[in-house]
Amino acid sequence: MTAGMAPKAMYRMMLRQANQMTDYNFRMYSIRRVKAGFRTNQKLQGDEAKAALEEGERQLQVLQRQVILGKLYPSARSVMEMPNPV
């Protein structure tokens, strides 16, 4: 990651990482958190925006570690992920 990562690129990377979560509940929570975080910080400028991007990079690293842990210790699939019986 570069120190000057563009917000749009970071948003896409975070959503990509969130979508790789193996557990349905963690995946949906992560996606909601990413979207809500960017929505609340979209109007920041200057030093506040820079600080928010740095925090976003730290959160991206946390997401990446969580994805790895989720793949190491898989859980049973959620009912929400099961195909619909016809």
TABEL-V256049 format. One record per pair of residues at least 4 apart in sequence whose C-alpha atoms are under 7 Angstrom apart, sorted by the first residue. I is the first residue (numbers start at 1). J is the second residue. Records with the same first field share a line. If there is no record, write none. Layout:
I->J  J
This chain:
5->9  10
6->10
7->11  53
8->12
9->13
10->14
11->15
12->16
13->17
14->18  34  60
15->19  31  34
16->20
17->63  64
18->27  30  31  63
19->27
20->67
21->26  27  67  70
22->27  70  71  74
23->27  75
24->28  78
25->29
26->30
27->31
28->32
29->33
30->34
31->35
32->36
33->37
34->38
35->39
36->40
37->41
38->42
44->48  49
45->49
46->50
47->51
48->52
49->53
50->54
51->55
52->56
53->57
54->58
55->59
56->60
57->61
58->62
59->63
60->64
61->65
62->66
63->67
64->68
65->69
66->70
67->71
68->72
69->73
70->74
77->81
78->82
